[in-house]
Amino acid sequence: MATQPVDPEIDLAVGASEAVKELLEFMGMPLVDDSSGSSETSRRQAPIMRRGDALAAVVVAYAQCQELSPEALEVLPFLNSFASLLWHTVDRRTAITVDVERDCPALFVDAAALEDALTRIVGNAQSAMPHGGRLMLRGALDRQDNRFVCLDVTDNGIGMSPAVAKRAASPFFTTKEASPFSGMGLSAVAGFAAQSGGHMSISSAVGRGTSIRLSLPAVANSRH
């Protein structure tokens, strides 16, 4: 599934059906009765529900159907706060830096959805740096189109070939574990960016790392 170049809609349909099939298989497993009554049932149902919720969330994001509440968001304090959160989750061998240009305008975006999108990007970066590395969060005015602010997440990990980078945001495409629940991270990010009035782009080279750019509306150019 991950290596055949097919239409994104077909990717989505096939991937979603396989994920739902796995959920149904989990639900169909016999539950072991114990003296605690429904505790075993609850224990088995919890991960199924989490995976189902996660699948629904990424598909909704990819389909650009999230409930977004955009607001003015200052880039430097937001990225500093996000970087602080990352210190508790990323590999301790990973150096995190934040760089925001002085004239970077505020974003007009849903803060929670943006944090979720950046978390997905960082998750991919971590996978690309299994022994730690460098992770940079950068914000700057788009010099080619000042209606947008560019947020870059750059790692110095293993990078991607042009063929992989071209398909990296396709639904359910993954080069990692062969799970029906893999491969929707960047698809969801791209959907969020588009729904927010912007777009996502990928720059990568094998052995040199990857940079994911979110071009999002600047607050001065947003429509209230």
C-alpha positions in Angstrom: 0.0 0.0 0.0 2.8 2.4 0.9 4.7 2.0 -2.4 2.0 2.1 -5.1 1.4 5.6 -6.5 -2.3 5.9 -6.6 -5.0 8.6 -6.3 -5.2 10.2 -2.9 -8.9 9.5 -2.7 -8.2 5.8 -3.3 -5.4 5.9 -0.7 -7.9 7.4 1.8 -10.6 4.8 1.1 -8.3 1.8 1.2 -6.5 3.0 4.3 -9.6 3.9 6.2 -11.2 0.6 5.4 -8.2 -1.3 6.6 -8.1 0.7 9.8 -11.8 0.1 10.5 -11.3 -3.6 9.7 -8.6 -3.8 12.4 -10.8 -2.0 14.9 -13.6 -4.5 14.2 -11.2 -7.3 14.7 -10.2 -5.9 18.1 -13.8 -5.5 19.0 -14.5 -9.1 18.0 -11.9 -10.6 20.3 -13.4 -12.6 23.2 -13.2 -10.8 26.5 -12.0 -12.7 29.6 -14.5 -12.7 32.5 -13.0 -11.9 35.9 -14.2 -11.1 39.4 -14.1 -7.4 38.8 -17.1 -7.6 36.4 -16.6 -5.1 33.6 -13.1 -4.0 34.4 -11.6 -6.3 31.8 -14.1 -5.2 29.2 -13.2 -1.5 29.9 -9.5 -2.3 29.8 -9.8 -3.9 26.3 -12.2 -1.2 25.0 -10.1 1.8 26.0 -7.3 1.4 23.4 -9.8 0.6 20.7 -11.7 3.8 21.5 -8.5 5.8 21.5 -7.4 4.5 18.1 -10.8 5.1 16.7 -10.9 8.7 18.0 -7.4 9.3 16.6 -8.4 7.9 13.2 -11.5 10.1 13.1 -9.5 13.2 14.1 -6.9 12.8 11.3 -9.4 12.0 8.7 -11.5 15.1 9.6 -8.3 17.2 9.5 -7.3 15.7 6.1 -10.8 16.4 4.8 -10.5 20.1 6.0 -13.6 19.7 8.3 -12.2 20.6 11.6 -14.0 23.0 13.9 -11.5 25.8 13.8 -11.6 29.1 15.8 -8.8 31.2 14.4 -7.5 34.2 16.4 -4.4 36.4 16.4 -1.4 34.5 17.6 2.0 35.9 18.3 4.6 33.6 16.8 7.5 34.0 19.2 5.7 33.3 22.5 3.7 30.5 20.9 6.8 28.7 19.6 8.7 29.2 22.8 5.8 27.7 24.7 5.6 24.8 22.3 9.4 24.2 22.5 9.1 24.1 26.3 6.5 21.3 26.0 8.8 19.4 23.7 11.5 19.2 26.2 9.4 16.8 28.2 8.6 14.5 25.2 11.5 14.4 22.7 14.8 12.5 23.1 17.1 14.3 25.5 19.8 14.1 22.9 17.8 16.4 20.6 18.7 20.1 20.7 15.7 22.3 20.2 16.0 25.9 19.0 13.5 28.6 18.2 14.2 31.4 15.7 11.6 34.1 14.9 12.4 37.1 12.8 11.8 40.5 14.5 9.3 41.7 11.9 7.3 38.4 11.9 3.6 39.3 12.1 1.1 37.5 14.2 -0.7 34.5 12.7 -4.5 34.2 12.3 -5.0 30.6 13.1 -6.6 28.2 15.6 -3.9 27.8 18.3 -4.9 24.3 19.5 -5.1 22.9 15.9 -1.7 24.5 15.1 -0.1 22.9 18.2 -1.6 19.5 17.1 -0.2 19.9 13.6 3.3 20.9 14.9 3.2 17.9 17.2 2.5 15.6 14.3 5.4 17.1 12.4 7.8 16.8 15.4 6.7 13.1 15.8 8.0 12.4 12.2 11.2 14.3 12.9 11.8 12.2 16.0 11.4 9.0 14.0 14.0 10.4 11.5 16.5 11.1 14.3 16.5 7.8 16.3 19.7 8.9 18.1 18.8 12.5 18.7 19.8 15.5 16.6 18.8 19.1 15.9 15.3 20.4 15.7 14.6 24.0 14.7 11.3 25.9 14.9 11.4 29.0 12.8 8.9 31.7 12.1 9.2 34.4 9.5 7.2 36.6 7.1 6.9 35.1 3.7 9.0 37.4 1.6 7.4 36.2 -1.6 3.8 36.7 -0.4 3.5 38.9 2.7 -0.1 37.6 3.3 1.5 34.6 4.9 3.8 33.7 7.8 6.1 30.7 7.3 6.5 28.3 10.2 9.4 25.8 9.5 10.1 22.6 11.5 13.6 21.4 10.4 15.5 18.4 11.5 18.8 16.9 10.6 17.6 13.3 10.4 17.8 10.7 7.7 15.8 12.7 5.2 13.6 11.5 2.3 14.2 10.7 -1.3 12.4 12.8 -3.8 9.9 10.0 -4.5 9.1 9.6 -0.8 8.9 13.3 -0.2 6.5 13.6 -3.1 4.1 11.1 -1.4 4.8 11.9 2.2 1.5 13.8 2.7 -0.6 11.2 0.8 -3.3 9.5 3.0 -2.0 6.4 4.9 1.4 6.6 3.1 4.1 5.5 5.5 7.7 4.2 5.5 7.4 3.1 9.1 5.5 0.2 10.8 2.9 -1.5 8.6 -0.1 -0.5 10.6 -3.4 0.6 9.2 -3.2 3.6 11.6 0.1 4.9 10.3 0.6 7.5 7.6 -2.0 10.1 8.3 0.1 12.6 10.2 1.3 14.8 7.4 -2.0 14.3 5.5 -3.8 15.8 8.5 -1.3 18.7 8.7 -1.7 19.5 5.1 -5.5 19.5 5.5 -5.3 21.8 8.5 -3.0 24.2 6.6 -5.4 24.3 3.7 -8.5 24.8 5.8 -6.7 27.6 7.6 -6.2 29.4 4.3 -2.6 28.3 3.7 -0.6 25.3 2.6 2.2 22.9 3.6 5.4 22.1 1.7 8.2 19.6 2.2 11.9 20.0 1.5 14.1 17.0 2.2 17.3 15.3 1.2 18.6 11.8 2.1 21.2 12.1 4.8 20.7 15.8 5.3 17.3 16.1 7.0 13.8 17.5 6.4 12.0 20.8 6.6 8.3 21.0 6.8 6.9 24.5 6.1 3.4 25.7 7.1 2.5 28.9 5.2 -0.4 30.3 7.3 -2.3 33.6 7.1 -0.9 36.7 8.8 -3.3 38.4 11.0 -3.2 41.7 9.1 -4.4 39.9 6.0 -7.0 37.7 7.5 -10.7 38.1 6.9 -12.6 38.6 10.2 
